[in-house]
Amino acid sequence: MEIKNRDDFLVFLKEFITEIHTEDFENNTLDSFLEAMKNWIEDMDGYYKNIGMREYNDKTLNWSMLADILNASRIYE
């Protein structure tokens, strides 16, 4: 799903919430989820560089990046 604005993010978030207690959600406790989130945020520069995201700016956060952070946090170690 391409997330361009707040409304897109809310659609994403509604679906994300329904997946919290599924097999696809490895970090299903708050502490493991937040630890994974912290780790992914520390490493996300490399992710955006690898996918060639030229407009990535570590000084700002957009709706799409927030969705990336949440998605990565479900499985990242």
PDB file of N, CA, C and O in Angstrom:
ATOM      1  N   MET A   1       0.840  -1.177   0.000  1.00  0.00           N
ATOM      2  CA  MET A   1       0.000   0.000   0.000  1.00  0.00           C
ATOM      3  C   MET A   1       0.884   1.239   0.000  1.00  0.00           C
ATOM      4  O   MET A   1       1.795   1.364   0.818  1.00  0.00           O
ATOM      5  N   GLU A   2       0.612   2.134  -0.908  1.00  0.00           N
ATOM      6  CA  GLU A   2       1.362   3.387  -0.948  1.00  0.00           C
ATOM      7  C   GLU A   2       0.702   4.386  -0.005  1.00  0.00           C
ATOM      8  O   GLU A   2      -0.503   4.625  -0.077  1.00  0.00           O
ATOM      9  N   ILE A   3       1.496   4.957   0.866  1.00  0.00           N
ATOM     10  CA  ILE A   3       0.977   5.885   1.868  1.00  0.00           C
ATOM     11  C   ILE A   3       1.493   7.274   1.549  1.00  0.00           C
ATOM     12  O   ILE A   3       2.688   7.552   1.652  1.00  0.00           O
ATOM     13  N   LYS A   4       0.567   8.142   1.159  1.00  0.00           N
ATOM     14  CA  LYS A   4       0.935   9.496   0.751  1.00  0.00           C
ATOM     15  C   LYS A   4       0.458  10.565   1.728  1.00  0.00           C
ATOM     16  O   LYS A   4       0.956  11.690   1.702  1.00  0.00           O
ATOM     17  N   ASN A   5      -0.500  10.227   2.589  1.00  0.00           N
ATOM     18  CA  ASN A   5      -1.080  11.242   3.465  1.00  0.00           C
ATOM     19  C   ASN A   5      -1.659  10.580   4.720  1.00  0.00           C
ATOM     20  O   ASN A   5      -1.585   9.363   4.894  1.00  0.00           O
ATOM     21  N   ARG A   6      -2.221  11.396   5.564  1.00  0.00           N
ATOM     22  CA  ARG A   6      -2.757  10.902   6.834  1.00  0.00           C
ATOM     23  C   ARG A   6      -3.887   9.902   6.633  1.00  0.00           C
ATOM     24  O   ARG A   6      -3.962   8.900   7.343  1.00  0.00           O
ATOM     25  N   ASP A   7      -4.764  10.166   5.675  1.00  0.00           N
ATOM     26  CA  ASP A   7      -5.870   9.240   5.429  1.00  0.00           C
ATOM     27  C   ASP A   7      -5.361   7.863   5.003  1.00  0.00           C
ATOM     28  O   ASP A   7      -5.877   6.842   5.456  1.00  0.00           O
ATOM     29  N   ASP A   8      -4.353   7.836   4.138  1.00  0.00           N
ATOM     30  CA  ASP A   8      -3.745   6.563   3.737  1.00  0.00           C
ATOM     31  C   ASP A   8      -3.152   5.857   4.951  1.00  0.00           C
ATOM     32  O   ASP A   8      -3.292   4.643   5.103  1.00  0.00           O
ATOM     33  N   PHE A   9      -2.488   6.626   5.816  1.00  0.00           N
ATOM     34  CA  PHE A   9      -1.880   6.036   7.005  1.00  0.00           C
ATOM     35  C   PHE A   9      -2.946   5.447   7.923  1.00  0.00           C
ATOM     36  O   PHE A   9      -2.740   4.378   8.499  1.00  0.00           O
ATOM     37  N   LEU A  10      -4.066   6.120   8.066  1.00  0.00           N
ATOM     38  CA  LEU A  10      -5.132   5.603   8.925  1.00  0.00           C
ATOM     39  C   LEU A  10      -5.703   4.294   8.389  1.00  0.00           C
ATOM     40  O   LEU A  10      -6.041   3.403   9.168  1.00  0.00           O
ATOM     41  N   VAL A  11      -5.814   4.168   7.078  1.00  0.00           N
ATOM     42  CA  VAL A  11      -6.247   2.900   6.476  1.00  0.00           C
ATOM     43  C   VAL A  11      -5.217   1.813   6.791  1.00  0.00           C
ATOM     44  O   VAL A  11      -5.571   0.704   7.193  1.00  0.00           O
ATOM     45  N   PHE A  12      -3.942   2.146   6.601  1.00  0.00           N
ATOM     46  CA  PHE A  12      -2.860   1.215   6.936  1.00  0.00           C
ATOM     47  C   PHE A  12      -2.939   0.807   8.408  1.00  0.00           C
ATOM     48  O   PHE A  12      -2.863  -0.379   8.729  1.00  0.00           O
ATOM     49  N   LEU A  13      -3.090   1.783   9.298  1.00  0.00           N
ATOM     50  CA  LEU A  13      -3.082   1.518  10.733  1.00  0.00           C
ATOM     51  C   LEU A  13      -4.248   0.628  11.151  1.00  0.00           C
ATOM     52  O   LEU A  13      -4.093  -0.237  12.012  1.00  0.00           O
ATOM     53  N   LYS A  14      -5.404   0.837  10.551  1.00  0.00           N
ATOM     54  CA  LYS A  14      -6.564  -0.001  10.859  1.00  0.00           C
ATOM     55  C   LYS A  14      -6.256  -1.462  10.537  1.00  0.00           C
ATOM     56  O   LYS A  14      -6.575  -2.348  11.330  1.00  0.00           O
ATOM     57  N   GLU A  15      -5.647  -1.720   9.396  1.00  0.00           N
ATOM     58  CA  GLU A  15      -5.275  -3.084   9.021  1.00  0.00           C
ATOM     59  C   GLU A  15      -4.153  -3.609   9.921  1.00  0.00           C
ATOM     60  O   GLU A  15      -4.172  -4.768  10.334  1.00  0.00           O
ATOM     61  N   PHE A  16      -3.187  -2.755  10.216  1.00  0.00           N
ATOM     62  CA  PHE A  16      -2.055  -3.127  11.069  1.00  0.00           C
ATOM     63  C   PHE A  16      -2.549  -3.621  12.426  1.00  0.00           C
ATOM     64  O   PHE A  16      -2.056  -4.626  12.940  1.00  0.00           O
ATOM     65  N   ILE A  17      -3.499  -2.935  12.993  1.00  0.00           N
ATOM     66  CA  ILE A  17      -4.038  -3.295  14.310  1.00  0.00           C
ATOM     67  C   ILE A  17      -4.650  -4.693  14.288  1.00  0.00           C
ATOM     68  O   ILE A  17      -4.520  -5.447  15.252  1.00  0.00           O
ATOM     69  N   THR A  18      -5.317  -5.036  13.185  1.00  0.00           N
ATOM     70  CA  THR A  18      -5.948  -6.361  13.111  1.00  0.00           C
ATOM     71  C   THR A  18      -4.923  -7.484  13.024  1.00  0.00           C
ATOM     72  O   THR A  18      -5.260  -8.640  13.277  1.00  0.00           O
ATOM     73  N   GLU A  19      -3.687  -7.170  12.674  1.00  0.00           N
ATOM     74  CA  GLU A  19      -2.655  -8.189  12.495  1.00  0.00           C
ATOM     75  C   GLU A  19      -1.775  -8.395  13.731  1.00  0.00           C
ATOM     76  O   GLU A  19      -0.893  -9.254  13.719  1.00  0.00           O
ATOM     77  N   ILE A  20      -1.997  -7.634  14.777  1.00  0.00           N
ATOM     78  CA  ILE A  20      -1.116  -7.680  15.942  1.00  0.00           C
ATOM     79  C   ILE A  20      -1.015  -9.079  16.543  1.00  0.00           C
ATOM     80  O   ILE A  20       0.071  -9.486  16.954  1.00  0.00           O
ATOM     81  N   HIS A  21      -2.090  -9.808  16.605  1.00  0.00           N
ATOM     82  CA  HIS A  21      -2.077 -11.126  17.251  1.00  0.00           C
ATOM     83  C   HIS A  21      -2.100 -12.262  16.229  1.00  0.00           C
ATOM     84  O   HIS A  21      -2.742 -13.289  16.450  1.00  0.00           O
ATOM     85  N   THR A  22      -1.400 -12.073  15.115  1.00  0.00           N
ATOM     86  CA  THR A  22      -1.295 -13.124  14.101  1.00  0.00           C
ATOM     87  C   THR A  22       0.133 -13.647  14.059  1.00  0.00           C
ATOM     88  O   THR A  22       1.027 -13.104  14.708  1.00  0.00           O
ATOM     89  N   GLU A  23       0.333 -14.704  13.291  1.00  0.00           N
ATOM     90  CA  GLU A  23       1.664 -15.301  13.162  1.00  0.00           C
ATOM     91  C   GLU A  23       2.656 -14.370  12.479  1.00  0.00           C
ATOM     92  O   GLU A  23       3.864 -14.500  12.677  1.00  0.00           O
ATOM     93  N   ASP A  24       2.158 -13.427  11.671  1.00  0.00           N
ATOM     94  CA  ASP A  24       3.032 -12.497  10.952  1.00  0.00           C
ATOM     95  C   ASP A  24       3.640 -11.439  11.865  1.00  0.00           C
ATOM     96  O   ASP A  24       4.522 -10.690  11.445  1.00  0.00           O
ATOM     97  N   PHE A  25       3.190 -11.377  13.075  1.00  0.00           N
ATOM     98  CA  PHE A  25       3.602 -10.342  14.016  1.00  0.00           C
ATOM     99  C   PHE A  25       4.492 -10.979  15.078  1.00  0.00           C
ATOM    100  O   PHE A  25       4.003 -11.425  16.116  1.00  0.00           O
ATOM    101  N   GLU A  26       5.799 -11.022  14.820  1.00  0.00           N
ATOM    102  CA  GLU A  26       6.721 -11.710  15.725  1.00  0.00           C
ATOM    103  C   GLU A  26       6.915 -10.972  17.047  1.00  0.00           C
ATOM    104  O   GLU A  26       7.000 -11.607  18.098  1.00  0.00           O
ATOM    105  N   ASN A  27       6.984  -9.661  17.011  1.00  0.00           N
ATOM    106  CA  ASN A  27       7.202  -8.859  18.224  1.00  0.00           C
ATOM    107  C   ASN A  27       5.845  -8.421  18.774  1.00  0.00           C
ATOM    108  O   ASN A  27       5.446  -7.265  18.633  1.00  0.00           O
ATOM    109  N   ASN A  28       5.144  -9.368  19.406  1.00  0.00           N
ATOM    110  CA  ASN A  28       3.768  -9.114  19.811  1.00  0.00           C
ATOM    111  C   ASN A  28       3.604  -8.711  21.276  1.00  0.00           C
ATOM    112  O   ASN A  28       2.490  -8.710  21.800  1.00  0.00           O
ATOM    113  N   THR A  29       4.704  -8.372  21.931  1.00  0.00           N
ATOM    114  CA  THR A  29       4.605  -7.742  23.246  1.00  0.00           C
ATOM    115  C   THR A  29       5.116  -6.311  23.098  1.00  0.00           C
ATOM    116  O   THR A  29       5.923  -6.019  22.216  1.00  0.00           O
ATOM    117  N   LEU A  30       4.649  -5.447  23.949  1.00  0.00           N
ATOM    118  CA  LEU A  30       5.030  -4.042  23.829  1.00  0.00           C
ATOM    119  C   LEU A  30       6.535  -3.852  23.939  1.00  0.00           C
ATOM    120  O   LEU A  30       7.121  -3.092  23.169  1.00  0.00           O
ATOM    121  N   ASP A  31       7.167  -4.535  24.888  1.00  0.00           N
ATOM    122  CA  ASP A  31       8.610  -4.343  25.046  1.00  0.00           C
ATOM    123  C   ASP A  31       9.393  -4.864  23.844  1.00  0.00           C
ATOM    124  O   ASP A  31      10.347  -4.213  23.416  1.00  0.00           O
ATOM    125  N   SER A  32       9.023  -6.014  23.287  1.00  0.00           N
ATOM    126  CA  SER A  32       9.754  -6.516  22.115  1.00  0.00           C
ATOM    127  C   SER A  32       9.480  -5.650  20.888  1.00  0.00           C
ATOM    128  O   SER A  32      10.371  -5.443  20.064  1.00  0.00           O
ATOM    129  N   PHE A  33       8.265  -5.148  20.763  1.00  0.00           N
ATOM    130  CA  PHE A  33       7.919  -4.277  19.646  1.00  0.00           C
ATOM    131  C   PHE A  33       8.711  -2.969  19.716  1.00  0.00           C
ATOM    132  O   PHE A  33       9.272  -2.530  18.713  1.00  0.00           O
ATOM    133  N   LEU A  34       8.756  -2.356  20.884  1.00  0.00           N
ATOM    134  CA  LEU A  34       9.483  -1.091  21.037  1.00  0.00           C
ATOM    135  C   LEU A  34      10.983  -1.279  20.878  1.00  0.00           C
ATOM    136  O   LEU A  34      11.654  -0.407  20.325  1.00  0.00           O
ATOM    137  N   GLU A  35      11.519  -2.387  21.347  1.00  0.00           N
ATOM    138  CA  GLU A  35      12.945  -2.673  21.156  1.00  0.00           C
ATOM    139  C   GLU A  35      13.252  -2.833  19.667  1.00  0.00           C
ATOM    140  O   GLU A  35      14.251  -2.305  19.178  1.00  0.00           O
ATOM    141  N   ALA A  36      12.404  -3.554  18.954  1.00  0.00           N
ATOM    142  CA  ALA A  36      12.586  -3.717  17.508  1.00  0.00           C
ATOM    143  C   ALA A  36      12.455  -2.372  16.794  1.00  0.00           C
ATOM    144  O   ALA A  36      13.192  -2.092  15.849  1.00  0.00           O
ATOM    145  N   MET A  37      11.521  -1.548  17.246  1.00  0.00           N
ATOM    146  CA  MET A  37      11.341  -0.223  16.651  1.00  0.00           C
ATOM    147  C   MET A  37      12.608   0.612  16.827  1.00  0.00           C
ATOM    148  O   MET A  37      13.080   1.243  15.881  1.00  0.00           O
ATOM    149  N   LYS A  38      13.146   0.611  18.027  1.00  0.00           N
ATOM    150  CA  LYS A  38      14.378   1.353  18.296  1.00  0.00           C
ATOM    151  C   LYS A  38      15.507   0.862  17.400  1.00  0.00           C
ATOM    152  O   LYS A  38      16.229   1.660  16.802  1.00  0.00           O
ATOM    153  N   ASN A  39      15.652  -0.450  17.311  1.00  0.00           N
ATOM    154  CA  ASN A  39      16.724  -1.024  16.496  1.00  0.00           C
ATOM    155  C   ASN A  39      16.559  -0.683  15.018  1.00  0.00           C
ATOM    156  O   ASN A  39      17.538  -0.363  14.343  1.00  0.00           O
ATOM    157  N   TRP A  40      15.334  -0.748  14.515  1.00  0.00           N
ATOM    158  CA  TRP A  40      15.123  -0.459  13.100  1.00  0.00           C
ATOM    159  C   TRP A  40      15.361   1.020  12.803  1.00  0.00           C
ATOM    160  O   TRP A  40      15.940   1.358  11.770  1.00  0.00           O
ATOM    161  N   ILE A  41      14.926   1.892  13.689  1.00  0.00           N
ATOM    162  CA  ILE A  41      15.153   3.328  13.487  1.00  0.00           C
ATOM    163  C   ILE A  41      16.651   3.613  13.444  1.00  0.00           C
ATOM    164  O   ILE A  41      17.105   4.440  12.653  1.00  0.00           O
ATOM    165  N   GLU A  42      17.417   2.933  14.290  1.00  0.00           N
ATOM    166  CA  GLU A  42      18.874   3.102  14.250  1.00  0.00           C
ATOM    167  C   GLU A  42      19.463   2.647  12.916  1.00  0.00           C
ATOM    168  O   GLU A  42      20.476   3.187  12.472  1.00  0.00           O
ATOM    169  N   ASP A  43      18.843   1.666  12.279  1.00  0.00           N
ATOM    170  CA  ASP A  43      19.369   1.085  11.039  1.00  0.00           C
ATOM    171  C   ASP A  43      18.653   1.550   9.772  1.00  0.00           C
ATOM    172  O   ASP A  43      19.050   1.157   8.675  1.00  0.00           O
ATOM    173  N   MET A  44      17.626   2.363   9.888  1.00  0.00           N
ATOM    174  CA  MET A  44      16.794   2.671   8.725  1.00  0.00           C
ATOM    175  C   MET A  44      17.515   3.465   7.640  1.00  0.00           C
ATOM    176  O   MET A  44      17.104   3.416   6.480  1.00  0.00           O
ATOM    177  N   ASP A  45      18.567   4.187   7.977  1.00  0.00           N
ATOM    178  CA  ASP A  45      19.338   4.891   6.943  1.00  0.00           C
ATOM    179  C   ASP A  45      19.825   3.904   5.885  1.00  0.00           C
ATOM    180  O   ASP A  45      19.738   4.176   4.687  1.00  0.00           O
ATOM    181  N   GLY A  46      20.333   2.768   6.329  1.00  0.00           N
ATOM    182  CA  GLY A  46      20.816   1.748   5.407  1.00  0.00           C
ATOM    183  C   GLY A  46      19.707   1.179   4.541  1.00  0.00           C
ATOM    184  O   GLY A  46      19.913   0.921   3.355  1.00  0.00           O
ATOM    185  N   TYR A  47      18.529   0.981   5.126  1.00  0.00           N
ATOM    186  CA  TYR A  47      17.391   0.472   4.359  1.00  0.00           C
ATOM    187  C   TYR A  47      17.034   1.435   3.234  1.00  0.00           C
ATOM    188  O   TYR A  47      16.896   1.024   2.082  1.00  0.00           O
ATOM    189  N   TYR A  48      16.886   2.705   3.564  1.00  0.00           N
ATOM    190  CA  TYR A  48      16.495   3.681   2.542  1.00  0.00           C
ATOM    191  C   TYR A  48      17.592   3.869   1.498  1.00  0.00           C
ATOM    192  O   TYR A  48      17.305   4.104   0.325  1.00  0.00           O
ATOM    193  N   LYS A  49      18.827   3.766   1.921  1.00  0.00           N
ATOM    194  CA  LYS A  49      19.928   3.850   0.956  1.00  0.00           C
ATOM    195  C   LYS A  49      19.887   2.658   0.003  1.00  0.00           C
ATOM    196  O   LYS A  49      20.066   2.818  -1.204  1.00  0.00           O
ATOM    197  N   ASN A  50      19.652   1.462   0.546  1.00  0.00           N
ATOM    198  CA  ASN A  50      19.619   0.247  -0.270  1.00  0.00           C
ATOM    199  C   ASN A  50      18.474   0.233  -1.274  1.00  0.00           C
ATOM    200  O   ASN A  50      18.612  -0.337  -2.356  1.00  0.00           O
ATOM    201  N   ILE A  51      17.351   0.850  -0.934  1.00  0.00           N
ATOM    202  CA  ILE A  51      16.234   0.863  -1.881  1.00  0.00           C
ATOM    203  C   ILE A  51      16.290   2.082  -2.795  1.00  0.00           C
ATOM    204  O   ILE A  51      15.414   2.271  -3.639  1.00  0.00           O
ATOM    205  N   GLY A  52      17.321   2.909  -2.625  1.00  0.00           N
ATOM    206  CA  GLY A  52      17.507   4.060  -3.507  1.00  0.00           C
ATOM    207  C   GLY A  52      16.533   5.194  -3.262  1.00  0.00           C
ATOM    208  O   GLY A  52      16.159   5.903  -4.197  1.00  0.00           O
ATOM    209  N   MET A  53      16.120   5.373  -2.027  1.00  0.00           N
ATOM    210  CA  MET A  53      15.182   6.444  -1.699  1.00  0.00           C
ATOM    211  C   MET A  53      15.954   7.752  -1.585  1.00  0.00           C
ATOM    212  O   MET A  53      16.482   8.088  -0.525  1.00  0.00           O
ATOM    213  N   ARG A  54      16.008   8.466  -2.666  1.00  0.00           N
ATOM    214  CA  ARG A  54      16.804   9.698  -2.717  1.00  0.00           C
ATOM    215  C   ARG A  54      16.229  10.822  -1.863  1.00  0.00           C
ATOM    216  O   ARG A  54      16.972  11.665  -1.360  1.00  0.00           O
ATOM    217  N   GLU A  55      14.908  10.835  -1.700  1.00  0.00           N
ATOM    218  CA  GLU A  55      14.297  11.930  -0.950  1.00  0.00           C
ATOM    219  C   GLU A  55      14.296  11.699   0.559  1.00  0.00           C
ATOM    220  O   GLU A  55      13.736  12.503   1.304  1.00  0.00           O
ATOM    221  N   TYR A  56      14.917  10.610   1.021  1.00  0.00           N
ATOM    222  CA  TYR A  56      14.983  10.332   2.453  1.00  0.00           C
ATOM    223  C   TYR A  56      15.764  11.430   3.164  1.00  0.00           C
ATOM    224  O   TYR A  56      16.838  11.838   2.722  1.00  0.00           O
ATOM    225  N   ASN A  57      15.209  11.894   4.262  1.00  0.00           N
ATOM    226  CA  ASN A  57      15.830  12.935   5.071  1.00  0.00           C
ATOM    227  C   ASN A  57      15.647  12.528   6.527  1.00  0.00           C
ATOM    228  O   ASN A  57      14.516  12.406   6.998  1.00  0.00           O
ATOM    229  N   ASP A  58      16.735  12.319   7.235  1.00  0.00           N
ATOM    230  CA  ASP A  58      16.615  11.867   8.624  1.00  0.00           C
ATOM    231  C   ASP A  58      16.199  12.974   9.587  1.00  0.00           C
ATOM    232  O   ASP A  58      16.111  12.745  10.793  1.00  0.00           O
ATOM    233  N   LYS A  59      15.947  14.148   9.076  1.00  0.00           N
ATOM    234  CA  LYS A  59      15.513  15.269   9.923  1.00  0.00           C
ATOM    235  C   LYS A  59      13.995  15.411   9.955  1.00  0.00           C
ATOM    236  O   LYS A  59      13.453  16.119  10.803  1.00  0.00           O
ATOM    237  N   THR A  60      13.307  14.737   9.030  1.00  0.00           N
ATOM    238  CA  THR A  60      11.847  14.811   8.978  1.00  0.00           C
ATOM    239  C   THR A  60      11.268  13.408   8.885  1.00  0.00           C
ATOM    240  O   THR A  60      11.948  12.473   8.463  1.00  0.00           O
ATOM    241  N   LEU A  61      10.033  13.270   9.273  1.00  0.00           N
ATOM    242  CA  LEU A  61       9.343  11.987   9.232  1.00  0.00           C
ATOM    243  C   LEU A  61       8.019  12.199   8.515  1.00  0.00           C
ATOM    244  O   LEU A  61       7.275  13.122   8.847  1.00  0.00           O
ATOM    245  N   ASN A  62       7.715  11.350   7.529  1.00  0.00           N
ATOM    246  CA  ASN A  62       6.430  11.468   6.846  1.00  0.00           C
ATOM    247  C   ASN A  62       5.577  10.232   7.148  1.00  0.00           C
ATOM    248  O   ASN A  62       6.039   9.297   7.801  1.00  0.00           O
ATOM    249  N   TRP A  63       4.334  10.238   6.669  1.00  0.00           N
ATOM    250  CA  TRP A  63       3.399   9.154   6.966  1.00  0.00           C
ATOM    251  C   TRP A  63       3.910   7.811   6.451  1.00  0.00           C
ATOM    252  O   TRP A  63       3.748   6.787   7.114  1.00  0.00           O
ATOM    253  N   SER A  64       4.514   7.816   5.291  1.00  0.00           N
ATOM    254  CA  SER A  64       5.035   6.581   4.708  1.00  0.00           C
ATOM    255  C   SER A  64       6.170   6.007   5.555  1.00  0.00           C
ATOM    256  O   SER A  64       6.238   4.796   5.769  1.00  0.00           O
ATOM    257  N   MET A  65       7.046   6.864   6.030  1.00  0.00           N
ATOM    258  CA  MET A  65       8.148   6.409   6.878  1.00  0.00           C
ATOM    259  C   MET A  65       7.626   5.861   8.205  1.00  0.00           C
ATOM    260  O   MET A  65       8.155   4.879   8.725  1.00  0.00           O
ATOM    261  N   LEU A  66       6.595   6.490   8.749  1.00  0.00           N
ATOM    262  CA  LEU A  66       6.009   5.993   9.992  1.00  0.00           C
ATOM    263  C   LEU A  66       5.438   4.592   9.781  1.00  0.00           C
ATOM    264  O   LEU A  66       5.588   3.724  10.640  1.00  0.00           O
ATOM    265  N   ALA A  67       4.792   4.373   8.652  1.00  0.00           N
ATOM    266  CA  ALA A  67       4.279   3.037   8.331  1.00  0.00           C
ATOM    267  C   ALA A  67       5.430   2.046   8.181  1.00  0.00           C
ATOM    268  O   ALA A  67       5.330   0.908   8.640  1.00  0.00           O
ATOM    269  N   ASP A  68       6.527   2.467   7.540  1.00  0.00           N
ATOM    270  CA  ASP A  68       7.704   1.599   7.412  1.00  0.00           C
ATOM    271  C   ASP A  68       8.229   1.200   8.784  1.00  0.00           C
ATOM    272  O   ASP A  68       8.573   0.039   9.010  1.00  0.00           O
ATOM    273  N   ILE A  69       8.290   2.157   9.693  1.00  0.00           N
ATOM    274  CA  ILE A  69       8.784   1.886  11.047  1.00  0.00           C
ATOM    275  C   ILE A  69       7.895   0.857  11.745  1.00  0.00           C
ATOM    276  O   ILE A  69       8.394  -0.091  12.350  1.00  0.00           O
ATOM    277  N   LEU A  70       6.586   1.046  11.661  1.00  0.00           N
ATOM    278  CA  LEU A  70       5.674   0.099  12.304  1.00  0.00           C
ATOM    279  C   LEU A  70       5.769  -1.286  11.670  1.00  0.00           C
ATOM    280  O   LEU A  70       5.816  -2.295  12.374  1.00  0.00           O
ATOM    281  N   ASN A  71       5.797  -1.330  10.349  1.00  0.00           N
ATOM    282  CA  ASN A  71       5.899  -2.624   9.664  1.00  0.00           C
ATOM    283  C   ASN A  71       7.182  -3.350  10.030  1.00  0.00           C
ATOM    284  O   ASN A  71       7.157  -4.548  10.312  1.00  0.00           O
ATOM    285  N   ALA A  72       8.287  -2.649  10.027  1.00  0.00           N
ATOM    286  CA  ALA A  72       9.565  -3.276  10.357  1.00  0.00           C
ATOM    287  C   ALA A  72       9.585  -3.751  11.808  1.00  0.00           C
ATOM    288  O   ALA A  72      10.167  -4.791  12.117  1.00  0.00           O
ATOM    289  N   SER A  73       8.960  -2.999  12.681  1.00  0.00           N
ATOM    290  CA  SER A  73       8.977  -3.320  14.110  1.00  0.00           C
ATOM    291  C   SER A  73       8.260  -4.617  14.434  1.00  0.00           C
ATOM    292  O   SER A  73       8.514  -5.217  15.479  1.00  0.00           O
ATOM    293  N   ARG A  74       7.388  -5.051  13.578  1.00  0.00           N
ATOM    294  CA  ARG A  74       6.665  -6.298  13.845  1.00  0.00           C
ATOM    295  C   ARG A  74       7.575  -7.519  13.747  1.00  0.00           C
ATOM    296  O   ARG A  74       7.292  -8.546  14.364  1.00  0.00           O
ATOM    297  N   ILE A  75       8.689  -7.423  12.964  1.00  0.00           N
ATOM    298  CA  ILE A  75       9.550  -8.590  12.757  1.00  0.00           C
ATOM    299  C   ILE A  75      11.031  -8.333  13.020  1.00  0.00           C
ATOM    300  O   ILE A  75      11.804  -9.284  13.138  1.00  0.00           O
ATOM    301  N   TYR A  76      11.441  -7.076  13.114  1.00  0.00           N
ATOM    302  CA  TYR A  76      12.863  -6.738  13.238  1.00  0.00           C
ATOM    303  C   TYR A  76      13.404  -7.198  14.583  1.00  0.00           C
ATOM    304  O   TYR A  76      12.674  -7.218  15.573  1.00  0.00           O
ATOM    305  N   GLU A  77      14.667  -7.564  14.625  1.00  0.00           N
ATOM    306  CA  GLU A  77      15.275  -8.000  15.893  1.00  0.00           C
ATOM    307  C   GLU A  77      16.191  -6.957  16.459  1.00  0.00           C
ATOM    308  O   GLU A  77      16.782  -7.164  17.519  1.00  0.00           O
TER     309      GLU A  77
END
